[in-house]
Amino acid sequence: MNVLRLRCRGSILAVVACLTCQLFVVASDEPTLTKDQIKNFLLTAKVVKSVQSKKGITNPWRLTLSDGTMTHDGSFQSVDEHKQSAEFASGRELNFVDSYKYNIAAYTLAEMLGIEDMLPVYVDRKWKGEEGSLSWWLPVKMDEVERHRQKLTPPDADGWNNQMYKIRVFDQLVADSDPNLTNVLIGQDWKLWRVDFTRAFRLQGKVKSPDDLVRCDRHLFEKLQALDGNDLEQRTKHYLNKMEVKAVMQRRDEIVKRFQKLIAEKGENEVLY
């Protein structure tokens, strides 16, 4: 059973550009690197090729990088839009922000919670005079839109749902105003990644969809409880302001209380896994 209920939109990320129109096989020579090695590569490798995506709203770039030994692609987003208000089909959003900085903040927060393996590595990099987020191009087979279109069922329902539960917790924590199925990517062995957080970190301290919080990974729950606002503010000081950090911590408190309530009602083993 798919435990993540996200809405679709027409825009597709650079990281999934050409995935929904055609599937491609994961390269057998996908390098095995630590996250620090990936960060260093993304920060220092030379851009040898660039192709701008024709999909999505911000038309991000697919960059091919090389350090002389290894060649790999990355997705570059430089959007940094701030408006007093913006109109959408769902209504007006005040203090609208669409920023590459939130990608980096999301990855930093994921690192603090021990779930960074569910996001691509994001770094802050300047290219052609523009500052933006550069992420590791993932070995993706499809996204959730394509999976639903093909009516594919994960072979390990429990493993799939456990990944989805973590994504749902993180989505509520970062308050992404535009979660959608194109942002959930599927790799080899049904590995899941959550991408694109440029419209996250809204200022409301309330969890938007508390009913989405039904189960939680034990390690993630421990990390949520231990999350320190001052530490988060320090680590994301170039990407989040004080109000955004405060809102994260308010949502954290609600998430923790929600799971504590469920544990009291159902028992720890029914809620934590």
C-alpha positions as a Markdown table, in Angstrom:
| # | Residue | x | y | z |
|---|---|---|---|---|
| 1 | Met | 0.0 | 0.0 | 0.0 |
| 2 | Asn | 1.3 | 3.4 | -0.9 |
| 3 | Val | 1.4 | 5.4 | 2.3 |
| 4 | Leu | 2.5 | 8.7 | 0.8 |
| 5 | Arg | -0.4 | 10.8 | -0.6 |
| 6 | Leu | 1.1 | 13.6 | -2.6 |
| 7 | Arg | -0.5 | 15.6 | -5.4 |
| 8 | Cys | 1.0 | 15.8 | -8.9 |
| 9 | Arg | 1.9 | 19.0 | -10.8 |
| 10 | Gly | 3.0 | 19.5 | -14.3 |
| 11 | Ser | 6.5 | 20.8 | -13.6 |
| 12 | Ile | 9.3 | 18.2 | -13.4 |
| 13 | Leu | 12.7 | 18.7 | -11.9 |
| 14 | Ala | 15.9 | 18.7 | -13.8 |
| 15 | Val | 16.9 | 15.6 | -11.7 |
| 16 | Val | 13.9 | 13.8 | -13.2 |
| 17 | Ala | 14.0 | 15.4 | -16.6 |
| 18 | Cys | 13.5 | 12.7 | -19.3 |
| 19 | Leu | 12.5 | 10.2 | -16.6 |
| 20 | Thr | 8.8 | 10.5 | -16.9 |
| 21 | Cys | 8.9 | 10.3 | -20.7 |
| 22 | Gln | 11.3 | 7.3 | -20.8 |
| 23 | Leu | 12.9 | 5.1 | -18.2 |
| 24 | Phe | 16.6 | 4.4 | -18.3 |
| 25 | Val | 18.7 | 1.7 | -16.7 |
| 26 | Val | 20.9 | 2.5 | -13.8 |
| 27 | Ala | 24.5 | 2.5 | -14.9 |
| 28 | Ser | 26.5 | -0.5 | -13.7 |
| 29 | Asp | 29.5 | 1.7 | -13.1 |
| 30 | Glu | 27.7 | 4.1 | -10.7 |
| 31 | Pro | 30.6 | 5.2 | -8.4 |
| 32 | Thr | 30.5 | 4.2 | -4.7 |
| 33 | Leu | 31.6 | 7.2 | -2.8 |
| 34 | Thr | 31.1 | 8.6 | 0.7 |
| 35 | Lys | 29.0 | 11.7 | 1.1 |
| 36 | Asp | 32.1 | 13.7 | 1.9 |
| 37 | Gln | 33.7 | 12.5 | -1.3 |
| 38 | Ile | 30.6 | 13.4 | -3.3 |
| 39 | Lys | 30.5 | 16.9 | -1.7 |
| 40 | Asn | 34.1 | 17.5 | -2.6 |
| 41 | Phe | 33.5 | 16.4 | -6.1 |
| 42 | Leu | 30.5 | 18.6 | -6.6 |
| 43 | Leu | 32.4 | 21.6 | -5.1 |
| 44 | Thr | 35.6 | 21.2 | -7.1 |
| 45 | Ala | 35.1 | 19.2 | -10.3 |
| 46 | Lys | 35.2 | 21.1 | -13.6 |
| 47 | Val | 32.0 | 21.6 | -15.5 |
| 48 | Val | 32.6 | 20.1 | -18.9 |
| 49 | Lys | 29.1 | 20.1 | -20.3 |
| 50 | Ser | 25.8 | 21.7 | -19.6 |
| 51 | Val | 22.2 | 21.2 | -20.8 |
| 52 | Gln | 19.3 | 23.3 | -19.6 |
| 53 | Ser | 16.1 | 21.4 | -18.8 |
| 54 | Lys | 13.0 | 22.4 | -20.8 |
| 55 | Lys | 10.8 | 21.0 | -18.1 |
| 56 | Gly | 9.8 | 22.6 | -14.9 |
| 57 | Ile | 9.3 | 26.3 | -13.9 |
| 58 | Thr | 12.8 | 27.3 | -13.2 |
| 59 | Asn | 14.5 | 25.3 | -16.0 |
| 60 | Pro | 17.4 | 24.0 | -14.0 |
| 61 | Trp | 20.6 | 22.7 | -15.6 |
| 62 | Arg | 22.1 | 19.3 | -15.9 |
| 63 | Leu | 25.8 | 19.7 | -15.5 |
| 64 | Thr | 28.4 | 17.1 | -16.4 |
| 65 | Leu | 31.4 | 17.4 | -14.1 |
| 66 | Ser | 34.9 | 15.8 | -14.2 |
| 67 | Asp | 37.8 | 15.9 | -11.9 |
| 68 | Gly | 40.1 | 14.2 | -14.4 |
| 69 | Thr | 39.5 | 10.8 | -12.9 |
| 70 | Met | 35.7 | 10.5 | -12.6 |
| 71 | Thr | 32.9 | 12.1 | -14.6 |
| 72 | His | 29.4 | 12.4 | -13.2 |
| 73 | Asp | 26.4 | 14.7 | -13.6 |
| 74 | Gly | 24.7 | 17.1 | -11.3 |
| 75 | Ser | 21.6 | 19.2 | -11.1 |
| 76 | Phe | 22.0 | 22.9 | -10.7 |
| 77 | Gln | 19.2 | 25.2 | -9.4 |
| 78 | Ser | 19.8 | 28.9 | -9.0 |
| 79 | Val | 16.2 | 30.1 | -8.4 |
| 80 | Asp | 16.0 | 32.6 | -5.5 |
| 81 | Glu | 12.6 | 34.3 | -5.8 |
| 82 | His | 11.0 | 36.3 | -3.1 |
| 83 | Lys | 7.5 | 37.9 | -3.4 |
| 84 | Gln | 5.1 | 39.5 | -1.0 |
| 85 | Ser | 2.4 | 37.2 | -2.4 |
| 86 | Ala | 1.9 | 34.7 | -5.2 |
| 87 | Glu | -1.3 | 33.3 | -6.7 |
| 88 | Phe | -1.8 | 29.6 | -7.2 |
| 89 | Ala | -4.7 | 27.4 | -8.1 |
| 90 | Ser | -4.9 | 26.5 | -4.4 |
| 91 | Gly | -5.0 | 30.2 | -3.5 |
| 92 | Arg | -2.7 | 33.1 | -2.5 |
| 93 | Glu | 0.5 | 32.5 | -0.6 |
| 94 | Leu | 1.9 | 35.4 | 1.3 |
| 95 | Asn | 5.7 | 35.9 | 1.8 |
| 96 | Phe | 6.3 | 33.5 | -1.1 |
| 97 | Val | 9.8 | 32.1 | -1.4 |
| 98 | Asp | 11.2 | 29.7 | -4.0 |
| 99 | Ser | 14.9 | 29.3 | -3.3 |
| 100 | Tyr | 17.8 | 27.0 | -4.0 |
| 101 | Lys | 19.0 | 27.7 | -0.4 |
| 102 | Tyr | 16.2 | 25.5 | 0.9 |
| 103 | Asn | 17.7 | 22.5 | -0.9 |
| 104 | Ile | 20.9 | 22.9 | 1.0 |
| 105 | Ala | 19.1 | 23.5 | 4.3 |
| 106 | Ala | 17.0 | 20.4 | 3.8 |
| 107 | Tyr | 20.1 | 18.3 | 3.2 |
| 108 | Thr | 21.8 | 19.7 | 6.3 |
| 109 | Leu | 18.7 | 19.0 | 8.4 |
| 110 | Ala | 18.5 | 15.5 | 7.0 |
| 111 | Glu | 22.1 | 15.0 | 8.0 |
| 112 | Met | 21.3 | 16.0 | 11.6 |
| 113 | Leu | 18.4 | 13.5 | 11.6 |
| 114 | Gly | 20.5 | 10.7 | 10.1 |
| 115 | Ile | 18.3 | 10.3 | 7.0 |
| 116 | Glu | 20.5 | 12.1 | 4.5 |
| 117 | Asp | 20.6 | 8.9 | 2.4 |
| 118 | Met | 17.0 | 9.7 | 1.4 |
| 119 | Leu | 18.1 | 12.9 | -0.3 |
| 120 | Pro | 20.8 | 13.5 | -3.0 |
| 121 | Val | 23.8 | 15.3 | -1.7 |
| 122 | Tyr | 23.4 | 19.1 | -2.1 |
| 123 | Val | 26.1 | 21.7 | -2.0 |
| 124 | Asp | 26.3 | 25.4 | -2.5 |
| 125 | Arg | 28.2 | 26.2 | -5.7 |
| 126 | Lys | 28.6 | 29.2 | -8.0 |
| 127 | Trp | 28.5 | 28.5 | -11.8 |
| 128 | Lys | 28.6 | 31.1 | -14.5 |
| 129 | Gly | 28.4 | 33.9 | -12.0 |
| 130 | Glu | 25.2 | 32.5 | -10.4 |
| 131 | Glu | 25.0 | 31.0 | -6.9 |
| 132 | Gly | 22.9 | 27.9 | -6.6 |
| 133 | Ser | 22.5 | 24.4 | -5.3 |
| 134 | Leu | 24.3 | 21.5 | -7.0 |
| 135 | Ser | 23.1 | 18.0 | -6.4 |
| 136 | Trp | 24.5 | 14.6 | -7.2 |
| 137 | Trp | 22.6 | 13.1 | -10.2 |
| 138 | Leu | 20.9 | 10.0 | -8.9 |
| 139 | Pro | 20.8 | 6.5 | -10.4 |
| 140 | Val | 17.0 | 6.8 | -10.9 |
| 141 | Lys | 14.8 | 4.3 | -12.8 |
| 142 | Met | 11.5 | 6.2 | -12.4 |
| 143 | Asp | 9.5 | 8.6 | -10.2 |
| 144 | Glu | 6.2 | 8.0 | -8.4 |
| 145 | Val | 4.2 | 9.4 | -11.4 |
| 146 | Glu | 5.7 | 6.8 | -13.7 |
| 147 | Arg | 5.2 | 4.0 | -11.1 |
| 148 | His | 1.6 | 4.9 | -10.8 |
| 149 | Arg | 1.2 | 5.1 | -14.6 |
| 150 | Gln | 2.6 | 1.7 | -15.0 |
| 151 | Lys | 0.7 | 0.3 | -12.0 |
| 152 | Leu | 3.8 | -1.2 | -10.5 |
| 153 | Thr | 3.8 | -2.6 | -7.0 |
| 154 | Pro | 6.9 | -2.7 | -4.8 |
| 155 | Pro | 7.9 | -6.4 | -4.1 |
| 156 | Asp | 8.6 | -5.6 | -0.4 |
| 157 | Ala | 5.6 | -3.7 | 0.9 |
| 158 | Asp | 6.9 | -3.2 | 4.4 |
| 159 | Gly | 10.3 | -2.0 | 3.2 |
| 160 | Trp | 8.6 | 0.4 | 0.8 |
| 161 | Asn | 6.2 | 1.8 | 3.5 |
| 162 | Asn | 9.0 | 2.2 | 6.0 |
| 163 | Gln | 10.8 | 4.5 | 3.5 |
| 164 | Met | 7.6 | 6.4 | 2.8 |
| 165 | Tyr | 6.9 | 6.9 | 6.6 |
| 166 | Lys | 10.3 | 8.6 | 6.9 |
| 167 | Ile | 9.6 | 10.8 | 3.8 |
| 168 | Arg | 6.2 | 11.8 | 5.3 |
| 169 | Val | 7.8 | 12.8 | 8.6 |
| 170 | Phe | 10.4 | 14.9 | 6.8 |
| 171 | Asp | 7.8 | 16.5 | 4.6 |
| 172 | Gln | 5.9 | 17.7 | 7.6 |
| 173 | Leu | 9.0 | 18.9 | 9.3 |
| 174 | Val | 10.3 | 21.1 | 6.5 |
| 175 | Ala | 6.8 | 22.3 | 5.5 |
| 176 | Asp | 7.2 | 21.9 | 1.8 |
| 177 | Ser | 4.3 | 23.9 | 0.2 |
| 178 | Asp | 4.7 | 21.9 | -3.1 |
| 179 | Pro | 5.1 | 18.2 | -2.3 |
| 180 | Asn | 4.3 | 16.1 | -5.3 |
| 181 | Leu | 4.9 | 12.7 | -6.8 |
| 182 | Thr | 7.6 | 13.9 | -9.2 |
| 183 | Asn | 9.7 | 14.7 | -6.2 |
| 184 | Val | 9.8 | 11.1 | -5.0 |
| 185 | Leu | 12.3 | 9.1 | -7.1 |
| 186 | Ile | 12.8 | 5.4 | -7.3 |
| 187 | Gly | 16.1 | 3.6 | -7.9 |
| 188 | Gln | 17.5 | 0.2 | -8.0 |
| 189 | Asp | 15.9 | -2.3 | -5.5 |
| 190 | Trp | 13.1 | 0.2 | -4.9 |
| 191 | Lys | 15.3 | 2.7 | -3.1 |
| 192 | Leu | 13.5 | 6.0 | -2.6 |
| 193 | Trp | 14.8 | 9.5 | -2.7 |
| 194 | Arg | 13.1 | 12.8 | -1.9 |
| 195 | Val | 14.2 | 15.8 | -4.0 |
| 196 | Asp | 13.5 | 19.5 | -4.6 |
| 197 | Phe | 12.9 | 21.6 | -1.5 |
| 198 | Thr | 12.9 | 25.1 | -3.0 |
| 199 | Arg | 9.4 | 25.8 | -1.7 |
| 200 | Ala | 9.9 | 24.3 | 1.8 |
| 201 | Phe | 10.6 | 25.9 | 5.2 |
| 202 | Arg | 7.4 | 27.9 | 5.4 |
| 203 | Leu | 6.8 | 30.0 | 8.5 |
| 204 | Gln | 3.8 | 28.3 | 9.9 |
| 205 | Gly | 4.7 | 26.4 | 13.1 |
| 206 | Lys | 1.7 | 24.0 | 12.7 |
| 207 | Val | 2.1 | 20.7 | 11.0 |
| 208 | Lys | 0.1 | 20.8 | 7.9 |
| 209 | Ser | -1.1 | 17.2 | 7.7 |
| 210 | Pro | -0.8 | 15.5 | 11.1 |
| 211 | Asp | -2.8 | 12.5 | 9.9 |
| 212 | Asp | 0.1 | 11.6 | 7.6 |
| 213 | Leu | 2.1 | 10.9 | 10.8 |
| 214 | Val | 1.2 | 7.3 | 11.6 |
| 215 | Arg | 4.6 | 5.5 | 12.1 |
| 216 | Cys | 8.2 | 6.5 | 12.6 |
| 217 | Asp | 11.6 | 5.0 | 12.4 |
| 218 | Arg | 13.0 | 4.6 | 15.9 |
| 219 | His | 16.3 | 6.2 | 15.1 |
| 220 | Leu | 14.6 | 9.1 | 13.4 |
| 221 | Phe | 12.3 | 9.6 | 16.4 |
| 222 | Glu | 15.3 | 9.7 | 18.7 |
| 223 | Lys | 17.1 | 12.3 | 16.5 |
| 224 | Leu | 13.9 | 14.4 | 16.3 |
| 225 | Gln | 13.7 | 14.5 | 20.1 |
| 226 | Ala | 17.4 | 15.5 | 20.3 |
| 227 | Leu | 17.3 | 18.1 | 17.6 |
| 228 | Asp | 18.7 | 21.4 | 18.9 |
| 229 | Gly | 17.4 | 24.7 | 17.6 |
| 230 | Asn | 20.6 | 26.6 | 18.2 |
| 231 | Asp | 22.6 | 23.9 | 16.4 |
| 232 | Leu | 20.2 | 23.9 | 13.5 |
| 233 | Glu | 20.4 | 27.7 | 13.3 |
| 234 | Gln | 24.2 | 27.6 | 13.3 |
| 235 | Arg | 24.5 | 24.9 | 10.6 |
| 236 | Thr | 22.0 | 26.6 | 8.3 |
| 237 | Lys | 22.8 | 30.2 | 9.0 |
| 238 | His | 23.5 | 31.0 | 5.3 |
| 239 | Tyr | 20.2 | 29.4 | 4.2 |
| 240 | Leu | 17.5 | 29.8 | 6.8 |
| 241 | Asn | 16.6 | 32.9 | 8.9 |
| 242 | Lys | 15.7 | 32.8 | 12.5 |
| 243 | Met | 12.0 | 32.7 | 11.9 |
| 244 | Glu | 12.4 | 29.7 | 9.6 |
| 245 | Val | 14.4 | 27.8 | 12.1 |
| 246 | Lys | 11.9 | 28.7 | 14.8 |
| 247 | Ala | 9.1 | 27.3 | 12.6 |
| 248 | Val | 11.1 | 24.0 | 12.1 |
| 249 | Met | 11.4 | 23.6 | 15.8 |
| 250 | Gln | 7.7 | 24.3 | 16.4 |
| 251 | Arg | 6.8 | 21.7 | 13.9 |
| 252 | Arg | 9.3 | 19.3 | 15.4 |
| 253 | Asp | 7.6 | 19.7 | 18.8 |
| 254 | Glu | 4.2 | 18.9 | 17.2 |
| 255 | Ile | 5.6 | 15.9 | 15.4 |
| 256 | Val | 7.1 | 14.5 | 18.6 |
| 257 | Lys | 3.9 | 15.1 | 20.6 |
| 258 | Arg | 1.9 | 13.4 | 17.9 |
| 259 | Phe | 4.0 | 10.2 | 18.0 |
| 260 | Gln | 4.1 | 10.3 | 21.8 |
| 261 | Lys | 0.3 | 10.4 | 21.8 |
| 262 | Leu | 0.1 | 7.5 | 19.3 |
| 263 | Ile | 2.6 | 5.4 | 21.4 |
| 264 | Ala | 0.5 | 6.0 | 24.5 |
| 265 | Glu | -2.6 | 4.9 | 22.6 |
| 266 | Lys | -1.3 | 2.0 | 20.5 |
| 267 | Gly | 1.9 | 0.9 | 22.1 |
| 268 | Glu | 5.5 | 1.6 | 21.1 |
| 269 | Asn | 5.9 | -1.4 | 18.8 |
| 270 | Glu | 2.8 | -0.4 | 16.8 |
| 271 | Val | 4.1 | 3.1 | 16.1 |
| 272 | Leu | 7.9 | 2.8 | 16.0 |
| 273 | Tyr | 9.8 | 0.4 | 13.8 |
